[in-house]
Each structure stands twice: as C-alpha cells, then as structure tokens.
Amino acid sequence: GAGVSQSPSNKVTEKGKDVELRCDPISGHTALYWYRQSLGQGLEFLIYFQGNSAPDKSGLPSDRFSAERTGGSVSTLTIQRTQQEDSAVYLCASHKSRDSYNEQFFGPGTRLTVL
Amino acid sequence: AQSVTQPDIHITVSEGASLELRCNYSYGATPYLFWYVQSPGQGLQLLLKYFSGDTLVQGIKGFEAEFKRSQSSFNLRKPSVHWSDAAEYFCAGTYNNNDMRFGAGTRLTVKP
C-alpha cells in the first residue's frame, strides 16, 4: 500500500492476556518506530528499528513489551500479561533512512483496551 | 533532560481568526524540530520541520513556524484558521530519529 498500515485498528482484551499488534511500513523504508499515545499524553517512544542494526529498545516500559521486525519489513509489537495501564493507542511510523530530518510517516494506530 | 513542552492543552479560536500554538524545547543544542497534526481517526501528518537555516519555516495547509533560539521556542502559526484545522497538534524534537520526543499535544477547537 501507499502508507503505513496497522492491524487491528481496535483490540479489546482481558487483563492478563497477551496481544500482538502489527505494523506494515512503507515499502523501502528502513527505519520503523513504535510509539504509545495514552489519553491526554504525548507520544511515548517505545522502540526503533533501523535496517539490520540491533533495535533501540530503550523506550519499552517493562519486560512485558517486546517487538520484532521480520525481513526488514513487517513489525509486531507484543504485550504479554496485559494490564489496564497498557490501554492506549499504539502508533507505528517509518521513514526512509537514518537521517534525522526525514519525515516519519505514521500509521492510523491500534487502539488497545484492556478490561 | 531532553524534552519538548506544549503549555496549552486545549485552545479554542473562531474561524478566520489567527492561531499560535506554543512549543518549547529543552536540549543541549538545537534539535531538529517538527510539527505534526492528528485529525480525528487519522494518523499523524507532518506540517513542517526545522533543522537549520531560515528561522521561519513554511509548511503545508498555510501553517508556518518560527524558531527562536533565545526563547527555546518553535511556535506554530496560521493567519486565518479554517474549521478543517480542528485537530490535535504535536510538536516534536530530535537529535537523531531514534530519540524523537513529542509534546503532550494541543487540541484545537474552531468555533463557527
């Protein structure tokens, strides 16, 4: 597709369950980011992938959060044993290279609700 | 600590009025600065960016922003607001893209 896509668009789960969120970046974009947007909060950086380099996981809030990127394209964010405070919109973004001034293209997000 | 601050959580302006959204940054040196807009149900879209040169930056949809080093600010402006500008606006800054810091956002309401 032409833009960054994310699935599902909405996910409702019960506390303690695991969830997987998917991101398809723009074709050819080597950099991919995950952010979390909580109600009334800015975007919280979670993790960053750049090409074949080791990901920057410095923003992951706990060891319940993990992410992988297969084949340098699709990425999956996994949250294990979900908690109510994990409820948020999870945004994925990609851009062409590691140049800092390149625009990040954002997906529409996945709204996660943990009951 | 590196941070970006948007002091105004919510702003309401009348259609046709001018707009200024505030953004302050706290970095050791000048970061790359961005303004993004998030319309309801939409992803974030880049309005404009600054990384060097002319301190007045023109963006899409009639927006502009001025970088003021003395005030550590990068305020977003528009001379005449349209109803379609109602959205959430985010200021962001980075030295490198793996450390992008976003402000909390300013929600803009446009009165008819």
Interface residues (C-beta under 8 A of the other chain):
Chain A: G3 V4 A31 Y33 Y35 G40 Q41 G42 L43 E44 F45 Y48 Q50 D56 L91 A93 H95 R98 D99 S100 Y101 N102 E103 Q104 F105 F106 G107 P108 G109
Chain B: V4 Q6 I9 Y32 Y36 G41 Q42 G43 L44 Q45 L46 K49 F51 F90 A92 T94 Y95 N96 N97 N98 D99 M100 R101 F102 G103 A104 G105
